[in-house]
Amino acid sequence: MVRKRWTPERQRTLKEADWIVGWLRTNGPANTREIAQAMENAGLELRAHVLSKALRKSPFIVQSSQQRIDGVSLSVWKFEVPEEQ
């Protein structure tokens, strides 16, 4: 049996990760809570592995700083086009 490369779940994950990157491009920089709130407002389910994939694996998203809110340290993320070398 051959497994389909792009299962519906994988397509959904890619679409949501792309949405996060696009949202940060328009609205960033933003902390993790703000991104989660934006996803909720857009009707997207917050899934930790999708958020992690978008923030850590995208070449366009960088962690710009840390913020302390209510005693909790949150990462601040921004969209950045890598410089050519």
Wavefront OBJ file of the C-alpha trace (Angstrom):
o trace
v 0.000 0.000 0.000
v 1.367 3.410 -0.984
v 0.751 6.260 1.419
v -0.405 9.544 -0.064
v 2.241 12.210 0.426
v -0.201 15.034 1.198
v -2.804 13.615 3.542
v -5.669 15.935 4.539
v -4.082 16.335 7.993
v -0.746 17.320 6.507
v -2.434 19.788 4.166
v -4.284 21.321 7.130
v -1.055 21.641 9.132
v 0.725 23.355 6.228
v -2.197 25.725 5.634
v -2.325 26.730 9.314
v 1.461 27.185 9.540
v 1.348 29.379 6.428
v -1.473 31.401 8.010
v 0.681 32.049 11.104
v 3.634 33.201 8.990
v 1.353 35.460 6.930
v -0.272 36.913 10.038
v 3.118 37.727 11.556
v 4.199 39.343 8.303
v 1.234 41.713 8.510
v 0.797 42.107 12.278
v 4.133 41.251 13.879
v 6.111 41.371 15.961
v 3.849 39.534 18.386
v 4.202 37.312 21.407
v 2.966 33.747 21.568
v -0.279 34.709 23.361
v -1.110 37.300 20.711
v -0.579 34.747 17.958
v -2.803 32.239 19.786
v -5.517 34.891 20.208
v -5.330 35.808 16.510
v -5.731 32.142 15.572
v -8.769 31.837 17.831
v -10.271 35.013 16.337
v -9.761 33.566 12.848
v -11.543 30.349 13.842
v -8.391 28.230 13.746
v -7.729 25.557 16.336
v -4.547 26.198 18.305
v -2.390 23.105 17.911
v 1.008 23.300 19.590
v 2.872 21.341 16.909
v 1.553 23.626 14.159
v 2.505 26.770 16.073
v 5.946 25.332 16.774
v 6.418 24.345 13.128
v 5.481 27.817 11.902
v 7.653 29.655 14.426
v 10.733 27.455 14.503
v 10.983 26.004 11.008
v 10.016 28.943 8.821
v 13.080 30.729 7.410
v 11.120 34.007 7.662
v 10.217 33.921 11.363
v 12.757 34.855 14.026
v 12.526 35.171 17.765
v 13.216 38.840 18.390
v 12.992 39.014 22.193
v 11.369 37.787 25.400
v 8.533 39.517 27.232
v 7.355 39.034 30.815
v 3.586 39.180 31.177
v 1.844 38.207 34.415
v 5.046 36.568 35.633
v 5.356 34.389 32.533
v 8.148 34.727 29.983
v 6.812 34.807 26.419
v 8.761 34.769 23.178
v 8.236 37.620 20.750
v 8.325 36.607 17.083
v 8.663 38.670 13.922
v 8.718 38.206 10.165
v 12.115 38.888 8.636
v 13.469 38.245 5.168
v 16.921 36.676 5.447
v 19.734 38.719 3.959
v 21.479 37.191 0.966
v 25.090 36.302 1.530
l 1 2 3 4 5 6 7 8 9 10 11 12 13 14 15 16 17 18 19 20 21 22 23 24 25 26 27 28 29 30 31 32 33 34 35 36 37 38 39 40 41 42 43 44 45 46 47 48 49 50 51 52 53 54 55 56 57 58 59 60 61 62 63 64 65 66 67 68 69 70 71 72 73 74 75 76 77 78 79 80 81 82 83 84 85
